[in-house]
Amino acid sequence: MKRTIKILAIAVLIISAIVFVLSIGFQISGIYINTTPSLPVGFYQVVDEPIVKGVYVAFCPPKNEVFDMAINRHYLNPGDCPGGYGLLLKRVFALSGDTVFIDQAGIFVNGEHLPKSTQLKIDADGQPLPQYRLQAVLDDSEYLLLSDLNPRSFDARYFGLIARDQIRQVVRPVFTWSH
């Protein structure tokens, strides 16, 4: 029995090491692996395209209390961004000239309610979530990034707008599958 547990532990360590090395290799080659439920699980390729509504982007979160809380609660992984945060992948839902309204009922862009954008008061562990509020017309450097797949996603509902200089790349799904 002890031998089986030892073999299993070694196998898990080897698989973890392989996945880690592959993920570094993919990032060097411009491929991201998304394993979160915020976007379809799979591989995303960096592309040289403009940031427009509907595209996916990789961004570094700003260094602030909300993202400190997010990393402490494991909503995001550690990484090379300022504050020790990892890159996040989200979809662009609003940009320059769009009117955005965020409250408990969710997110409205140009008067249209976005599906699955209602703010939750607590996370899956019962911890309180930030209750971000906004009513603004976005300027040239502001973007609204979120998930339209997962109503529990940590996104603009809780952290607000993201500045252009935080967005690293536009990414396109290469191979994805459902959760």
WOHU-V999929 format. One record per residue. N is the residue number from 0. NEAR is the number of other C-alpha atoms within 8 Angstrom. Layout:
((N:NEAR) (N:NEAR))
This chain:
((0:4) (1:5) (2:6) (3:7) (4:8) (5:8) (6:8) (7:8) (8:8) (9:8) (10:8) (11:8) (12:8) (13:8) (14:8) (15:8) (16:8) (17:8) (18:8) (19:8) (20:8) (21:8) (22:10) (23:8) (24:8) (25:11) (26:9) (27:7) (28:6) (29:8) (30:11) (31:11) (32:10) (33:11) (34:6) (35:7) (36:10) (37:11) (38:12) (39:11) (40:13) (41:12) (42:12) (43:13) (44:11) (45:11) (46:8) (47:6) (48:5) (49:5) (50:8) (51:7) (52:9) (53:7) (54:11) (55:11) (56:14) (57:13) (58:11) (59:13) (60:13) (61:9) (62:8) (63:6) (64:6) (65:9) (66:12) (67:10) (68:8) (69:10) (70:12) (71:7) (72:7) (73:7) (74:8) (75:10) (76:8) (77:8) (78:8) (79:8) (80:10) (81:9) (82:7) (83:8) (84:15) (85:12) (86:11) (87:9) (88:10) (89:13) (90:13) (91:16) (92:11) (93:12) (94:14) (95:11) (96:8) (97:10) (98:11) (99:15) (100:11) (101:13) (102:12) (103:8) (104:8) (105:13) (106:13) (107:11) (108:13) (109:7) (110:7) (111:6) (112:9) (113:10) (114:6) (115:9) (116:12) (117:11) (118:11) (119:8) (120:8) (121:9) (122:10) (123:5) (124:5) (125:6) (126:7) (127:7) (128:9) (129:8) (130:10) (131:10) (132:8) (133:9) (134:8) (135:7) (136:9) (137:14) (138:8) (139:7) (140:9) (141:12) (142:14) (143:12) (144:13) (145:14) (146:12) (147:12) (148:8) (149:10) (150:9) (151:6) (152:9) (153:8) (154:11) (155:10) (156:16) (157:12) (158:10) (159:11) (160:9) (161:12) (162:9) (163:8) (164:6) (165:10) (166:11) (167:9) (168:10) (169:14) (170:12) (171:10) (172:9) (173:8) (174:7) (175:9) (176:7) (177:5) (178:5))
